[in-house]
Amino acid sequence: MNQFSVRSIVFMKKTIPILFVLTLGLMLTGCNFIEEKKAEDIIKNYYQAIIDEDYEKAFEQLHLYDYDSKTEDSKLAEGTTLSDEETKAFYLKKVDVLKEQNYKLKDFEIVDVEYEDGHSFWHHIKLEVEQNGQKFEWNEVADIYEGKLLIGERDDLYAKYRDGKMDFEIEK
């Protein structure tokens, strides 16, 4: 064997494991990147629709599920027992409460992505809300559940009137 062949073999023995590790790393982070990007698109579509008062578009982004406001029991996995027409009507009834309260989402910002186990993640959202001319800054989390947006309320007492909770007693 000549000197060139020996160098090539040594180079290949060092390069192949390094390339394998880099490729594997890119594949793993790339999968999360794609899922994060999909989630961010849904989040942006939802919050922008609320700002634009296009509540039907916002409604389309949401995971809908029955909620008992007395026990705070959520039926995420079961979804809702309401028909498509009933869910839309109920959502628009919730939105009417926001309108009656002069509630307007003015701006939002995705401030962080938090990972639980290297795979499961959710986004932290900062909201700028105006109610009766007074400005508030609220924080909440947004998660994707079965391809739809799930809002995790934090500070905003009126979030339940724009999220996917269905079939509960609406308080005015």
C-alpha positions in Angstrom: 0.0 0.0 0.0 1.2 3.4 -0.8 1.3 6.3 1.7 -1.8 8.0 0.1 -4.0 4.9 0.7 -2.9 4.7 4.4 -3.7 8.4 5.0 -7.1 8.0 3.3 -8.0 5.0 5.5 -7.0 6.8 8.7 -8.9 9.9 7.6 -12.0 7.9 6.9 -11.8 6.0 10.2 -11.8 9.4 12.1 -14.3 11.2 9.9 -17.1 8.6 9.7 -17.8 8.5 13.4 -17.7 12.3 13.6 -20.0 12.7 10.7 -22.4 10.1 12.2 -22.6 11.9 15.5 -23.1 15.3 13.8 -25.8 13.8 11.5 -27.6 12.2 14.4 -27.5 15.4 16.4 -28.9 17.4 13.6 -31.7 14.9 13.0 -32.7 15.0 16.6 -32.7 18.8 17.0 -34.2 19.2 13.5 -37.3 17.2 14.6 -37.9 19.5 17.6 -37.2 22.5 15.5 -39.9 21.5 13.0 -42.4 20.8 15.7 -41.5 24.1 17.5 -42.0 26.0 14.2 -45.4 24.4 13.6 -46.4 25.3 17.2 -45.2 28.9 16.7 -47.2 29.2 13.5 -50.4 28.1 15.2 -49.7 30.3 18.2 -49.1 33.4 16.0 -52.2 32.7 13.9 -54.4 32.4 17.1 -53.1 35.5 18.9 -53.1 37.6 15.7 -56.7 36.5 15.0 -57.7 37.6 18.5 -56.0 41.0 18.0 -57.8 41.3 14.6 -61.0 40.3 16.2 -61.3 37.5 13.7 -62.7 35.1 16.3 -63.7 32.4 13.8 -60.1 32.1 12.7 -59.0 32.0 16.3 -61.6 29.3 17.0 -60.2 27.1 14.3 -56.8 27.0 16.0 -58.1 25.8 19.3 -58.3 22.3 20.9 -61.9 22.2 22.2 -62.8 20.3 25.3 -65.5 20.2 28.0 -64.7 22.0 31.2 -66.5 22.1 34.6 -65.9 25.5 36.0 -67.1 24.4 39.5 -64.7 21.5 39.9 -62.1 22.8 37.3 -62.2 19.4 35.7 -61.0 19.4 32.1 -61.7 16.7 29.6 -58.7 17.2 27.3 -58.5 13.7 25.9 -62.3 13.3 25.5 -62.7 16.7 23.8 -66.2 18.1 23.8 -69.6 16.5 23.6 -71.0 19.5 21.8 -71.6 19.4 18.1 -69.6 21.5 15.6 -72.4 24.1 15.5 -72.8 24.1 19.3 -69.0 24.6 19.9 -68.8 27.5 17.5 -72.0 29.1 19.0 -70.6 28.6 22.5 -67.2 30.1 21.6 -68.9 33.2 20.1 -71.0 33.5 23.2 -67.8 33.5 25.3 -66.3 36.2 23.0 -69.4 38.3 23.6 -68.3 38.4 27.3 -65.0 39.8 26.2 -66.7 42.4 24.1 -69.0 43.4 27.0 -66.0 43.8 29.2 -64.2 46.0 26.6 -61.4 43.4 26.5 -58.9 43.8 23.7 -55.7 41.9 23.1 -53.3 44.5 21.8 -50.1 42.6 21.4 -48.3 39.3 22.2 -44.8 38.0 22.3 -43.5 34.4 22.5 -40.8 34.9 25.2 -39.6 31.4 25.8 -39.9 27.7 24.9 -39.7 25.3 27.8 -38.8 21.6 27.5 -39.9 19.0 30.0 -38.2 15.9 28.8 -36.2 16.9 25.7 -39.3 16.3 23.5 -42.4 17.8 25.2 -42.4 21.6 25.1 -44.7 24.6 25.5 -44.3 28.3 24.8 -44.5 31.1 27.3 -46.5 34.0 26.0 -46.5 37.6 27.2 -49.8 39.5 26.4 -50.6 43.1 26.3 -54.3 43.5 27.0 -56.5 46.6 27.3 -59.7 46.5 29.3 -61.9 49.6 29.7 -58.9 51.7 28.6 -56.6 50.3 31.3 -53.5 48.3 30.1 -52.5 45.0 31.6 -49.6 42.6 30.9 -50.4 39.0 31.4 -48.4 35.8 31.0 -49.7 32.4 29.9 -48.5 29.2 28.3 -49.5 27.7 25.0 -49.1 24.1 24.1 -50.1 22.0 21.0 -52.4 19.1 21.8 -53.4 16.8 19.0 -52.4 19.5 16.4 -54.5 22.2 18.0 -53.7 25.0 20.4 -54.2 24.6 24.2 -54.0 27.7 26.3 -52.7 27.4 29.8 -54.0 30.3 31.8 -51.7 32.0 34.2 -52.7 35.6 35.0 -55.5 36.6 32.6 -58.9 36.1 34.3 -60.6 36.4 30.9 -58.5 33.8 29.1 -61.3 31.2 29.5 -63.5 33.4 27.3 -61.1 33.0 24.3 -59.6 29.5 24.8 -60.9 26.1 24.0 -62.9 25.3 27.1 -66.5 24.4 26.3 -69.8 23.6 27.9 -69.4 25.5 31.2 -71.5 28.1 33.0 -70.6 31.5 31.6 -70.4 34.1 34.3 -71.0 37.7 33.4 
